[in-house]
Amino acid sequence: MDIEKEIATIKERNQRVEIDKTWETSWTRRIFIAAITYVVAICWLVIIKETIPFLKAVVPVAGYLLSTLSLPIMKRWWVRLN
């Protein structure tokens, strides 16, 4: 393989990696996961005949969103310790 082709392959890979990293931290991904979590929680709460399922389904969604917000803070703290 010639060097120019190798460099092009590496650049393509780097671009895919950057897109994946951007997706992992995007609000689009977080909101999509939160919406799926909300729908699944509502379905479960309805199946078990829980009262006010639409309100109670907010709890796991809020937990998920709070956990994603705390991750950058925890990462900075962890990096400083190591």
N, C-alpha and C positions, 0 to 999 in steps of 0.2 A: 504494500500500500504506500503510495507516495505521501509526502508530508502535508501537502495542501489538502488532500482528501481526509487525512487524519484530523487536521485542524478543523475542517468543516464538520466532521462527525462529532468532535468534542464540542464545538459551538452549538450544534443542534441539541446535544445532550444537555448542555448547560442551560439552554433556553427552556427545555422541558422541565428541568429541575427547578428553575426559577418560577415557572408557571405553577408547578405543584406546591411550592412553598407559599406562593401568593394565595392559592386556593385554600390551603390549610389554615391561614389566618384571616380569611375574608369574612366580612359580615354576611355575605350571601350564603356561605356555607353554614354559618352559625344559625341564621334565621331559618334556613331550610331544615336543619336538624331539629331546631326548636319546634317548628311547625309539625314535623313528623312525630316528635315526642308528644306534643299536645294532642294530636289526633289519636295516637295509640293509647294515651292515658285516658282520654274521654271514652274510647271504646271499652277499655277495661272497666272503668268506673260504672258505665252503663250496664255492662254484663253482670257485674256483682251487685247491681241495684243500689249503688251509693247515692246519697242525696247530693244535690248541686254539683254534678260531675264537671260542668263547664268551668266552675270556679276552682274546684279542687285539682283539676288537671293543670292548673297554672303552677302548682308547687314544683313538680319535677322540671318543668321548663325554666322556672326561675333559678332552680339549683344548677341546671346545666349552664345557663347564661352567666351566672355569678362565677361558676368554676372557670369558664373560658376567660372571663375578665381578670381573674386572679392569676392565671398562668404566666403572663408576661412579668408580673411583679415577682412571683416565685422564681422564675427563671433568672431574673437579674440578681436576686438574693443568692441563689444557688451558685451562679457564676462567680460572684464575689467571694464565696466561701471556698471555692475550689481553685 
